[in-house]
Amino acid sequence: MPTFVLKNDDAESGPSMPPFAKDVNERQREAVLHTDGPLLIIAGAGSGKTRVLTYRIANLLYQKKAYPNQILALTFTNKAAREMQERIAALIGEQANRLWMGTFHSIFSRILRIEAEHLGFTRDFTIYDTVDSDRVIKTILQELNINPREVKPRNVRFVISNAKNQMIGPEMFRDQFVQSSLDDIAAQVYQRYLERCKKNNAMDFDDLLIKPIELFEQHPDILRKYQEHFRYILIDEYQDTNHAQYRATKLLAEGHKNICVVGDDSQSIYSFRGADITNILNFREDYPDSVQIPLEQNYRSTKAILKCADSVIKKNKSRLEKTLWTHNDQGEAITVLENYDERDEANRIVRTVEERKLRGNLSYRDFAVLYRTNYQSRVLEDAFRRRGIPYQLVGGISFYQRKEIKDVTAYLRLLVNPHDDEAVLRVVNEPARGVGEKTLSILMGIARSEDKSLWDVICDVESTGVYKPAIPRIREFVDLLNRTREKLDGTGITDTVRFLLDESGYVRQFIEEHSHDSLMRRQNVMELLNAISYFEKSSNQPTLSTFLQEISLVTDLDAHDPSEPAVTLMTVHGSKGLEFPIVFITGLEEELFPIGGRVGEEVDIEEERRLFYVAITRAEKHLCFSFAKNRFRFGEQVEMRRSRFLDEVDASVVRTETGATIRQSGSGRPGHRSTYISYDHPDEKRNDASPGWKRGSMGTGRADASGAEADGHDFGSNQIDFPESGSKDDSGSGTRIEYEPESEGGAWRPGMAVIHPKFGAGKILQCEGQGENTRLTVFFKNAGQKKLVARLANLTVIG
């Protein structure tokens, strides 16, 4: 890109076309050269909005429309501000340093430093982060005789923060917005919190957005000063602004009305953070004389990917009209992978990554796997780790390193080894039981002096001399673990963990918090329960000790050199603004993507669709959708419905590759082998021209996840062979069986000996139907005759 440096003699030549304007397309140039009046730039995904913003600012200076310090440019991240400033500096030189450019928080804090005394603060006021705010709230809770271990300060802060960002003061919140016990407590804390911050000469992050509005509304002369000073205002990612940001910038723009906002309503995905899409949708109502310029040429994706994205987003009613187009190639069709369950999905994605990497001479860094919620990463991480493929978890913590997972596994460690002092210290107050640090310090001192484990000491807590109110709380903890240990001896691991989670109140605390963060934590705990349930059904040694050993090894092997090329795993929210040659979008099922709402709440389906659109438009060369017919939810396998979004995609750019239809988990007993019945791998070549599937059968010689060799059961007259290397099942759940749907009953045959996890041993009497519609009549020794849907029956073949 050619550089342009503003020279002194430019002023004499008068306004002209800046040399850098030749580097942009016609629509971009129109936005760059527009100078006076309100401007709305609808910047579609991959349309070059950063370049447009950069060139527009450079043009304002080139045309002598303003001095650098009269231009206000607001972004959402420091990274975006730095990148823009560097690009502008390359065009106009050192003048870029004099721009008012930065995040909303940094720019508004700068104004507040100048004007602080008008609000009763000094210029050296402290900015409280969330930890500081939580400490203040904790103190206030204690003053109100509310136990901060029972009502967590961060949850109260979350409620107050939401209210502040919606410009709802303490009185209005108390009178109109209290809907829960947490809201009631927040209402009691809110006013006291504001007063305490002011007394401490401190503002929190929310105040940095709220206080400028108070300043401008209470002091019109100060507002006029800044209105006159900022001749041009530019706002990036306008679709992500909240009510406070909207109010503050609208006040500032009333002076010269030279406000330019850049955004894409189709990428408004942060309502849970307070973002309000109506800010961009109603821009032309706020500024009736505004100009609207759509940037529709996409430089990122293929025609097929854009057609896919366009067909989906047009289903939304609340949107600004635009249609993305590109000069790029048509590209290959979007692939839809149909899978039996989440493990099948993860293994298939891993195989596809391996094959495409080899076939296309690609690097692992060219691949991204996106999911709706963080807990979905667990199965994907396991699959990539098993195959030795490097991956990086972006914007998150590895599943087994998340706090709530480490909490629950600490409980489980104590069931196996009660003398694990670190585990005791981690969970004796999780959830909060009111056992203070002083009490724990005394108990640890006794343990050290008497050379005992902390568990031995707390089992006899009555004789320790600790603070008396703490004794029944510690006794409750000890009794909980003893009761759970007794249950473990009599029932399975999954049921024991359910009992522990219920009796301890660990999950209940997340339900009561009712925040986005607590919902994610609860889902993570439920995903751990899914992992335990699957382990118990598929392992040859389904003991808690073995499970803990497996996940500890997972954690140890998790680290890899970040400088090495790696597949990216991340949430769709985290992917916004990024791009990858090949993108997988996983978990496309109802209640997952689109996500299911809490009881009594409606899901904003249009925002979920926008989120899907964001995911689609991350892809440059190839896009792959994936869904599972079954998924473990809350420790049980449930049947899933494919996402409605898949039906909204233009069928002309999609090809579907069907996946597994039957999977039976092993009984967990030594010598028993899981069975996995699947269609051919999508990239395998067929030996016949018919639409049917080739026959196959069980084979021997492959070890399962625990190292046990597979039994070699011959299924009737089927020829025994091994799957080709490109199609093997790496799920650890068993050997593939491929079959023809034309064959009545598929791989099932009358006379087969099977085991059902509930009904026990039995024999198949009759097979009806084909493929996934196969129905089995089975006589069980202990339960009599049953009719079962084969794909849901969870049967293990034993002979």
C-alpha positions in Angstrom: 0.0 0.0 0.0 1.5 3.4 -1.0 2.1 5.8 1.9 0.9 9.4 1.9 2.4 12.0 4.1 0.5 15.3 4.6 2.8 18.2 3.5 2.6 21.9 4.2 2.0 22.8 0.6 -1.0 20.6 0.3 -3.2 23.3 1.7 -2.4 25.6 -1.3 -3.5 23.1 -3.8 -7.0 22.8 -2.3 -9.1 19.7 -1.9 -8.5 16.8 -4.3 -8.7 13.1 -4.6 -6.2 11.7 -2.1 -3.7 9.2 -3.6 -4.7 6.4 -1.3 -8.3 6.6 -2.5 -7.2 4.6 -5.5 -6.6 1.5 -3.3 -10.3 1.0 -2.6 -13.4 -0.1 -4.5 -16.2 2.2 -5.5 -18.4 1.8 -2.5 -15.4 2.0 -0.1 -14.2 5.2 -1.9 -17.7 6.7 -1.5 -17.4 6.2 2.3 -13.9 7.4 2.5 -14.6 10.7 0.6 -17.8 11.5 2.4 -17.1 14.3 4.9 -20.1 16.2 6.1 -23.2 15.0 7.9 -24.2 11.7 9.5 -23.0 8.5 7.8 -23.9 4.9 8.4 -21.5 2.4 6.8 -23.1 -1.1 6.7 -19.9 -3.1 6.6 -20.6 -6.8 5.7 -18.2 -9.5 6.8 -14.9 -9.4 5.1 -15.7 -6.1 3.3 -12.6 -4.2 4.4 -14.1 -1.9 7.1 -10.8 -1.2 8.9 -9.3 0.1 5.7 -12.3 2.3 5.1 -12.2 3.8 8.6 -8.5 4.4 8.3 -8.7 6.0 4.9 -11.7 8.1 6.0 -9.7 9.6 8.9 -6.7 10.2 6.7 -9.0 11.9 4.1 -10.4 14.3 6.7 -6.9 15.4 7.5 -5.9 15.5 3.8 -8.9 17.7 3.0 -8.1 20.0 6.0 -11.5 19.3 7.5 -10.2 19.1 11.0 -7.0 19.1 13.1 -6.1 15.6 14.4 -7.2 16.4 17.9 -10.7 17.4 16.6 -11.3 13.8 15.4 -12.8 11.3 17.9 -12.5 7.6 16.9 -14.0 5.0 19.3 -13.3 1.3 19.2 -14.2 -1.7 21.4 -10.7 -3.1 21.9 -7.2 -1.6 22.4 -6.0 -3.9 19.7 -8.4 -2.4 17.1 -7.4 1.1 18.2 -3.6 0.4 17.9 -4.1 -1.3 14.5 -6.0 1.7 13.2 -3.6 4.2 14.6 -0.6 2.4 13.0 -2.3 2.3 9.6 -3.2 6.0 9.8 0.4 6.8 10.9 1.6 5.0 7.8 -0.5 7.4 5.7 -0.2 10.8 7.5 2.8 10.4 9.8 3.1 11.6 13.4 -0.1 13.5 13.3 -1.9 10.2 14.0 -0.6 10.4 17.6 -2.8 13.5 18.2 -6.1 11.9 17.3 -8.6 11.2 20.1 -8.6 7.5 19.3 -9.2 4.6 21.7 -11.8 2.4 23.4 -14.9 3.9 24.9 -13.5 3.4 28.4 -10.1 5.0 27.7 -11.5 8.0 25.9 -14.2 8.7 28.5 -11.8 8.2 31.4 -9.6 10.9 29.7 -12.5 13.3 29.7 -13.4 12.4 33.3 -9.9 13.1 34.4 -10.2 16.6 33.0 -13.7 17.3 34.4 -13.7 15.1 37.6 -14.2 18.0 40.0 -17.6 18.8 38.5 -18.8 15.4 39.6 -17.3 15.5 43.1 -14.2 13.5 42.3 -10.6 14.6 42.1 -8.6 14.1 38.9 -6.5 11.3 40.4 -9.6 9.1 41.1 -9.0 5.4 41.2 -10.5 3.0 38.6 -11.8 -0.1 40.3 -11.6 -3.4 38.5 -14.0 -6.2 39.2 -11.9 -7.5 42.1 -12.0 -4.1 43.7 -15.7 -3.8 43.2 -16.3 -7.2 44.7 -14.4 -6.3 47.8 -16.5 -3.2 48.3 -19.7 -5.1 47.8 -18.5 -7.8 50.2 -18.1 -5.2 52.9 -21.5 -3.8 52.3 -23.1 -7.3 52.4 -21.5 -7.9 55.8 -22.8 -4.6 57.0 -26.3 -5.7 56.0 -25.8 -9.0 57.8 -25.8 -10.9 54.6 -23.2 -13.7 54.4 -21.0 -13.0 51.3 -20.3 -16.8 51.2 -24.0 -17.4 50.6 -24.6 -14.4 48.3 -21.5 -13.9 46.2 -20.4 -10.3 45.7 -19.7 -10.9 42.0 -23.3 -11.9 41.4 -24.5 -8.7 43.1 -22.0 -6.8 41.0 -23.4 -8.4 37.8 -26.9 -7.2 38.6 -25.8 -3.7 39.5 -23.6 -3.5 36.4 -26.5 -4.4 34.1 -28.7 -1.8 35.7 -26.0 0.9 35.4 -25.4 0.2 31.7 -29.2 0.5 31.0 -29.1 3.9 32.9 -31.3 2.5 35.7 -30.5 4.2 39.0 -30.9 2.7 42.5 -34.4 4.0 43.1 -35.8 3.0 39.8 -34.2 -0.5 40.1 -35.7 -1.0 43.6 -39.2 0.2 42.5 -39.5 -1.5 39.1 -36.9 -4.2 38.5 -36.7 -6.5 41.5 -37.7 -10.0 40.3 -35.7 -12.3 42.5 -34.0 -12.6 45.9 -30.7 -11.7 44.3 -32.3 -8.6 42.8 -33.7 -7.7 46.2 -30.2 -7.9 47.8 -28.7 -5.9 44.9 -31.3 -3.2 45.4 -30.2 -2.9 49.0 -26.5 -2.7 48.0 -26.8 -0.5 44.9 -27.0 3.0 46.6 -24.5 2.1 49.3 -22.1 0.9 46.6 -22.3 4.2 44.7 -21.8 6.2 47.9 -18.8 4.0 49.0 -17.1 4.5 45.6 -17.6 8.2 45.7 -16.2 8.3 49.3 -13.2 6.4 48.1 -12.7 8.7 45.1 -13.1 5.7 42.8 -15.0 4.8 39.7 -15.6 1.4 38.3 -15.7 0.4 34.6 -19.4 1.1 34.3 -18.9 4.6 35.8 -16.5 5.4 33.0 -19.5 5.1 30.6 -22.2 6.5 32.9 -20.4 9.5 34.5 -19.8 11.3 31.2 -23.5 11.3 30.6 -24.1 12.7 34.1 -21.5 15.3 33.4 -22.9 16.4 30.1 -26.5 16.5 31.3 -25.8 18.3 34.6 -23.3 20.8 33.0 -24.6 21.9 29.5 -21.6 24.3 29.2 -19.2 21.4 29.4 -21.2 19.4 26.9 -21.1 22.4 24.5 -17.3 22.6 24.9 -16.8 19.0 23.7 -19.5 19.2 21.1 -17.6 22.1 19.5 -14.3 20.5 20.0 -15.0 17.2 18.3 -15.8 18.1 14.7 -15.9 14.5 13.5 -16.9 11.4 15.5 -16.3 7.8 14.2 -17.5 4.7 15.9 -16.4 1.2 15.0 -18.6 -1.9 15.6 -21.7 0.3 16.3 -23.9 -2.8 16.5 -22.2 -3.7 19.8 -22.9 -0.4 21.6 -25.0 -0.5 24.7 -27.5 2.1 25.9 -24.9 4.2 27.8 -22.4 4.3 24.9 -25.3 5.3 22.6 -26.4 8.1 24.9 -23.0 9.6 25.4 -22.0 9.6 21.7 -25.4 11.0 20.6 -24.9 13.9 23.0 -21.5 14.6 21.6 -22.6 14.4 18.0 -25.3 17.0 18.4 -22.8 19.7 17.8 -21.5 19.3 14.3 -23.6 16.2 13.5 -20.6 14.7 11.7 -21.0 11.3 13.1 -19.9 8.2 11.1 -20.8 4.8 12.5 -19.5 1.5 11.0 -21.1 -1.8 11.8 -23.0 -4.8 10.6 -26.4 -5.5 12.2 -26.0 -9.1 11.0 -23.1 -9.5 13.4 -24.8 -8.1 16.5 -24.2 -11.1 18.9 -23.5 -9.5 22.3 -26.9 -8.8 23.8 -25.9 -10.7 26.9 -23.3 -8.0 27.5 -25.9 -5.2 27.0 -25.4 -4.6 23.3 -28.5 -3.1 21.7 -29.0 -3.8 18.0 -31.6 -1.1 17.7 -28.8 1.5 18.0 -27.7 0.6 14.5 -31.2 -0.3 13.1 -32.6 3.1 14.2 -29.6 5.2 13.2 -31.6 6.8 10.3 -34.4 7.7 12.6 -31.9 9.4 14.9 -30.3 11.2 12.0 -33.0 11.6 9.2 -30.6 13.3 6.9 -28.0 10.6 7.2 -26.3 8.8 4.2 -26.2 5.0 4.2 -23.5 3.2 2.3 -23.4 -0.6 2.2 -20.1 -2.4 1.8 -21.1 -5.6 0.1 -18.0 -6.8 -1.7 -16.4 -9.5 0.3 -12.7 -10.2 0.0 -12.6 -13.3 2.3 -14.9 -16.1 1.2 -16.0 -18.1 -1.8 -19.3 -17.5 -3.6 -20.7 -20.7 -2.2 -20.0 -19.6 1.4 -21.5 -16.2 0.8 -24.6 -17.7 -0.8 -24.9 -19.9 2.3 -24.6 -17.0 4.7 -27.0 -14.8 2.7 -29.7 -17.5 2.6 -29.6 -17.8 6.4 -29.5 -14.2 7.5 -32.3 -13.2 5.2 -34.7 -15.2 7.4 -34.3 -12.4 10.0 -36.9 -9.7 10.0 -35.0 -7.1 12.0 -32.1 -6.3 9.6 -30.8 -3.7 7.2 -30.9 -4.9 3.6 -27.6 -6.0 2.0 -26.3 -8.8 -0.1 -22.6 -9.9 0.0 -20.9 -10.7 -3.2 -17.3 -11.5 -4.3 -15.0 -11.9 -7.2 -13.6 -15.0 -5.5 -14.1 -18.5 -7.0 -17.3 -20.4 -6.6 -15.5 -22.8 -4.3 -16.6 -26.2 -3.2 -20.0 -27.0 -1.6 -20.5 -26.7 2.1 -20.3 -30.1 3.7 -22.9 -31.3 6.3 -21.7 -34.1 8.4 -24.4 -36.3 10.0 -23.1 -38.1 13.1 -24.4 -40.6 15.6 -23.2 -38.7 18.7 -20.7 -36.1 19.9 -17.8 -38.6 20.0 -18.5 -39.7 16.4 -18.7 -36.0 15.5 -15.4 -35.2 17.1 -13.6 -38.2 15.6 -15.0 -37.5 12.2 -13.8 -33.9 12.4 -10.3 -35.0 13.4 -10.2 -37.5 10.5 -11.3 -34.8 8.1 -8.7 -32.4 9.3 -6.0 -35.0 8.8 -7.2 -35.9 5.4 -7.6 -32.4 4.2 -4.2 -31.4 5.5 -2.6 -34.1 3.5 -4.7 -33.7 0.4 -4.4 -29.9 0.3 -0.9 -29.4 1.6 -2.3 -27.3 4.4 -1.1 -26.4 7.9 -3.0 -27.2 11.1 -3.3 -23.5 11.7 -5.6 -23.3 8.6 -8.3 -25.1 10.5 -10.8 -23.8 13.1 -13.5 -25.7 14.9 -16.3 -23.5 16.3 -18.9 -24.4 18.9 -21.8 -22.6 20.6 -20.7 -23.1 24.2 -17.5 -23.8 26.0 -18.4 -27.2 27.4 -18.5 -28.6 23.9 -14.7 -28.4 23.7 -14.2 -31.4 26.0 -15.0 -34.1 23.5 -13.1 -32.2 20.7 -10.0 -31.8 22.9 -10.1 -35.5 23.7 -10.3 -36.5 20.1 -7.5 -34.2 18.9 -5.3 -35.3 21.8 -5.8 -39.0 21.1 -4.7 -38.5 17.5 -1.7 -36.3 18.6 -2.9 -33.3 16.6 -1.8 -30.0 18.1 -4.7 -27.6 19.0 -5.0 -24.4 20.8 -8.0 -23.4 22.8 -8.6 -19.8 22.1 -10.4 -17.5 24.6 -10.9 -20.3 27.1 -9.4 -22.7 29.5 -8.8 -26.4 28.7 -11.9 -28.3 29.9 -10.2 -30.1 32.8 -8.5 -26.9 34.0 -11.7 -25.0 34.5 -12.4 -24.1 38.1 -15.7 -25.9 38.4 -14.3 -29.1 36.8 -11.3 -29.0 39.2 -13.7 -28.4 42.1 -15.8 -31.5 41.2 -12.8 -33.7 40.5 -11.3 -32.6 43.9 -14.5 -34.0 45.5 -14.0 -37.2 43.5 -10.3 -37.4 44.6 -11.4 -37.3 48.2 -13.7 -40.3 47.6 -10.7 -42.3 46.5 -8.1 -40.7 48.7 -9.5 -38.8 51.7 -5.9 -37.9 52.8 -5.5 -35.5 49.9 -5.0 -32.2 51.8 -5.1 -30.0 48.7 -8.4 -31.5 47.7 -9.8 -30.9 51.1 -8.7 -27.2 51.1 -10.1 -26.7 47.6 -13.7 -27.9 48.3 -14.3 -27.6 52.1 -15.9 -24.3 51.2 -17.2 -25.1 47.7 -20.0 -24.3 47.7 -19.7 -21.8 50.6 -20.2 -23.3 54.0 -18.9 -20.5 56.2 -15.6 -22.2 57.1 -13.2 -19.2 57.4 -9.5 -19.0 56.6 -8.6 -18.7 60.3 -10.4 -22.0 61.1 -8.6 -23.7 58.2 -5.3 -22.3 59.4 -5.8 -23.7 62.9 -6.8 -27.1 61.4 -3.7 -27.2 59.1 -1.5 -26.3 62.1 -2.9 -29.2 64.1 -2.4 -31.6 61.1 1.2 -30.5 60.8 2.0 -30.7 64.5 0.4 -34.1 64.9 1.7 -35.5 61.6 -1.9 -36.2 60.4 -3.8 -35.6 57.3 -6.2 -32.7 57.3 -9.0 -35.3 56.8 -8.1 -37.1 60.0 -8.2 -33.8 61.8 -11.6 -32.6 60.6 -13.1 -36.0 61.2 -12.5 -35.2 64.9 -13.2 -31.5 64.6 -15.0 -31.3 67.9 -11.7 -31.8 69.8 -9.7 -29.2 67.8 -10.9 -26.1 69.7 -11.8 -24.2 66.5 -14.5 -21.5 66.4 -17.7 -23.3 67.6 -20.1 -22.2 64.7 -17.6 -23.7 62.2 -17.9 -27.2 63.8 -21.3 -28.2 62.4 -20.3 -26.8 59.0 -17.2 -29.0 58.9 -19.1 -32.0 60.2 -21.6 -31.5 57.4 -18.8 -31.6 54.9 -17.3 -34.8 56.4 -20.8 -36.5 56.6 -21.4 -35.6 52.9 -18.2 -37.4 51.8 -18.8 -40.4 54.0 -22.4 -40.8 52.7 -21.2 -40.4 49.1 -18.4 -42.9 49.6 -20.9 -45.4 50.9 -23.1 -44.8 47.8 -20.1 -45.4 45.6 -19.6 -48.8 47.1 -23.2 -49.8 46.2 -23.9 -48.0 42.9 -22.2 -46.8 39.8 -19.9 -43.8 39.4 -22.5 -41.7 37.4 -25.2 -42.1 40.0 -22.7 -41.4 42.8 -21.6 -38.2 41.2 -25.2 -37.1 40.6 -25.8 -37.7 44.3 -22.8 -35.7 45.3 -23.7 -32.8 43.1 -27.2 -32.7 44.4 -26.4 -33.2 48.1 -23.5 -30.7 48.1 -25.6 -28.0 46.4 -22.7 -27.4 44.0 -24.9 -27.2 40.9 -27.7 -25.5 42.7 -25.6 -22.4 43.4 -25.2 -21.9 39.6 -29.0 -22.2 39.1 -29.7 -19.7 41.8 -27.1 -17.2 40.5 -29.0 -17.0 37.2 -26.2 -15.3 35.2 -24.6 -16.1 31.9 -21.4 -17.1 33.6 -23.2 -19.4 36.0 -25.1 -21.0 33.1 -21.8 -21.8 31.4 -20.3 -23.3 34.6 -23.4 -25.5 35.1 -23.1 -26.8 31.6 -19.4 -27.6 32.1 -20.3 -29.6 35.2 -23.0 -31.5 33.3 -20.5 -32.2 30.5 -18.1 -33.7 33.1 -21.0 -35.9 34.2 -21.5 -36.9 30.5 -17.8 -37.9 30.3 -18.1 -40.0 33.5 -21.2 -41.7 32.1 -19.6 -42.5 28.8 -16.4 -43.8 30.6 -18.5 -46.0 32.9 -20.3 -47.6 29.9 -17.3 -48.0 27.7 -14.3 -48.8 30.0 -13.1 -52.3 30.8 -12.3 -50.9 34.3 -15.1 -48.6 35.1 -13.8 -47.4 38.5 -13.6 -43.9 39.9 -9.8 -44.4 40.4 -9.3 -45.3 36.8 -11.3 -42.3 35.6 -9.3 -39.9 37.7 -6.1 -41.4 36.4 -7.2 -40.9 32.8 -8.2 -37.3 33.2 -5.0 -36.5 35.2 -3.0 -37.9 32.3 -5.1 -35.8 29.9 -4.1 -32.7 31.9 -0.5 -33.6 31.9 -0.4 -34.1 28.1 -2.4 -31.0 27.4 0.4 -28.6 26.9 2.0 -28.0 23.5 4.3 -25.5 22.0 2.2 -22.5 21.0 4.7 -21.6 18.3 3.8 -24.8 16.5 1.0 -24.8 13.9 -2.2 -25.9 15.7 -5.9 -26.3 15.0 -8.0 -23.6 16.6 -10.8 -24.5 18.9 -13.1 -21.7 20.1 -16.6 -20.5 20.6 -18.4 -18.7 17.8 -18.5 -15.5 20.0 -14.7 -15.7 20.3 -14.2 -16.1 16.5 -15.8 -12.7 15.6 -13.3 -10.7 13.6 -11.1 -13.7 12.7 -10.9 -15.8 9.5 -9.6 -19.3 8.6 -9.3 -21.2 5.3 -11.3 -24.1 6.6 -14.0 -23.8 9.3 -16.1 -26.5 11.1 -19.3 -25.4 12.9 -20.3 -28.1 15.3 -23.3 -29.1 17.4 -25.9 -27.8 15.0 -28.8 -29.2 16.9 -31.9 -27.7 18.4 -31.4 -26.6 22.0 -27.7 -26.3 21.3 -27.4 -24.1 18.2 -29.8 -22.4 18.5 -29.2 -22.7 22.2 -32.1 -23.6 24.5 -33.2 -20.9 27.0 -33.7 -21.2 30.7 -37.1 -22.2 31.9 -39.5 -19.3 31.5 -37.2 -17.5 29.1 -37.5 -17.1 25.3 -34.5 -17.5 23.1 -33.8 -14.6 20.8 -33.8 -16.7 17.7 -32.7 -13.8 15.5 -29.6 -13.3 17.6 -28.8 -17.0 17.4 -29.2 -16.8 13.6 -26.8 -13.8 13.6 -24.4 -15.9 15.6 -24.6 -18.6 13.0 -24.0 -16.0 10.3 -20.9 -14.9 12.1 -19.6 -18.5 12.2 -20.3 -19.0 8.5 -18.5 -15.9 7.4 -15.3 -16.8 9.3 -14.6 -19.3 6.4 -12.4 -18.5 3.4 -12.2 -21.7 1.3 -14.3 -24.4 2.8 -17.1 -24.7 5.4 -18.3 -27.8 7.2 -21.4 -28.1 9.3 -21.8 -30.9 11.8 -24.6 -32.3 13.9 -25.2 -35.4 16.1 -28.3 -37.5 16.2 -27.7 -38.3 19.9 -25.8 -36.4 22.6 -25.1 -37.0 26.3 -27.0 -34.5 28.3 -26.9 -34.6 32.1 -25.3 -38.0 32.0 -27.9 -39.6 29.8 -27.9 -40.1 26.0 -30.8 -38.2 24.4 -32.0 -38.0 20.9 -31.3 -34.6 19.3 -33.1 -32.8 16.5 -30.9 -31.2 13.8 -30.8 -27.4 13.9 -33.4 -25.5 12.0 -30.5 -23.4 10.6 -29.4 -26.3 8.4 -32.8 -26.3 6.7 -32.5 -22.5 6.1 -29.3 -22.9 4.1 -29.6 -22.7 0.3 -29.6 -26.4 -0.8 -27.8 -25.6 -4.0 -24.5 -25.0 -2.2 -24.7 -27.9 0.3 -23.9 -31.6 0.2 -24.7 -33.9 3.1 -22.6 -36.8 4.2 -24.6 -39.2 6.3 -23.0 -40.7 9.4 -23.4 -43.3 12.0 -26.8 -44.8 12.7 -26.2 -47.3 15.5 -23.7 -47.2 18.3 -23.8 -49.5 21.3 -21.6 -48.8 24.3 -19.9 -51.8 26.0 -21.1 -53.0 29.3 -17.9 -52.0 30.9 -17.1 -55.6 31.8 -13.6 -57.0 30.9 -13.8 -58.9 27.6 -16.9 -57.2 26.3 -16.5 -55.1 23.2 -18.4 -52.0 22.1 -20.0 -52.0 18.7 -20.0 -49.1 16.3 -22.1 -49.4 13.2 -21.6 -46.6 10.7 -21.8 -45.6 7.1 -18.7 -45.3 5.0 -16.3 -42.6 5.7 -17.2 -39.7 3.4 -13.9 -39.7 1.5 -13.7 -43.4 0.9 -14.0 -44.7 -2.6 -16.7 -47.3 -3.1 -16.1 -50.6 -5.0 -19.6 -50.7 -6.3 -21.8 -48.3 -8.3 -24.9 -48.9 -6.3 -26.2 -46.3 -3.8 -26.1 -49.0 -1.1 -23.4 -49.5 1.4 -20.8 -52.3 1.3 -20.9 -55.2 3.7 -18.5 -55.5 6.5 -18.2 -57.2 9.9 -16.4 -57.3 13.1 -12.6 -57.7 13.1 -9.9 -58.5 15.6 -6.6 -57.0 16.3 -7.5 -53.5 17.3 -7.2 -52.3 20.9 -9.9 -50.2 22.4 -9.3 -47.0 24.5 -8.2 -49.1 27.5 -5.9 -51.3 25.5 -8.1 -54.4 25.4 -8.2 -56.4 22.1 -11.5 -56.6 20.3 -13.3 -59.9 20.3 -13.7 -61.4 16.8 -17.4 -62.2 16.4 -18.4 -63.4 12.9 -21.7 -62.0 11.8 -23.3 -64.8 9.8 -22.1 -65.0 6.2 -20.5 -61.5 6.2 -16.9 -61.4 5.1 -14.5 -60.4 7.9 -12.3 -57.5 6.9 -10.7 -54.4 8.4 -11.7 -50.8 7.6 -9.3 -48.9 5.5 -6.9 -46.6 7.4 -8.7 -43.5 6.3 -12.0 -44.8 7.7 -11.1 -46.4 11.0 -13.0 -45.4 14.1 -10.8 -43.6 16.6 -13.5 -43.1 19.2 -12.2 -45.9 21.3 -15.8 -47.3 21.3 -15.3 -50.2 19.0 -14.8 -51.6 15.5 -16.8 -50.4 12.6 -19.5 -52.5 10.9 -20.7 -51.3 7.5 -23.9 -52.7 6.1 -26.5 -52.4 3.3 -29.8 -50.8 4.3 -31.4 -53.1 1.7 -30.6 -56.0 4.1 -33.5 -56.5 6.5 -32.3 -55.5 9.9 -28.9 -54.3 8.6 -26.2 -55.7 10.8 -28.6 -57.3 13.3 -29.6 -61.0 12.9 -32.1 -63.2 14.7 -30.2 -65.4 17.2 -27.6 -62.8 18.1 -26.8 -62.8 21.8 -26.8 -59.3 23.3 -26.6 -57.4 26.6 -28.7 -54.4 27.5 -27.5 -52.1 30.3 -30.9 -52.3 32.1 -32.5 -55.6 30.9 -29.3 -57.7 31.0 -28.6 -60.7 28.7 -30.9 -61.6 25.9 -31.3 -63.0 22.4 -32.7 -61.2 19.2 -35.9 -63.0 18.0 -36.8 -60.7 15.1 -35.5 -57.8 13.1 -37.9 -55.4 11.3 -37.2 -52.3 9.1 -34.0 -51.0 7.6 -31.1 -48.7 8.5 -31.9 -46.3 11.3 -35.6 -47.5 11.3 -34.6 -51.0 12.4 -36.8 -52.4 15.2 -35.7 -55.5 17.3 -37.7 -58.0 19.2 -35.5 -59.3 22.0 -36.1 -61.8 24.7 -34.3 -61.0 27.9 -33.6 -63.7 30.5 -34.6 -61.4 33.4 -37.0 -59.0 31.8 -38.9 -61.0 29.2 -39.7 -59.9 25.6 -39.1 -56.3 24.6 -39.4 -54.3 21.3 -36.6 -51.9 20.9 -35.4 -49.2 18.4 -32.0 -50.6 17.4 -30.2 -47.3 17.1 -31.4 -46.2 20.6 -31.2 -49.6 22.3 -27.6 -49.4 23.6 -27.1 -53.1 23.0 -23.8 -54.9 23.1 -23.3 -58.0 20.9 -21.7 -60.9 22.8 -22.3 -63.8 20.4 
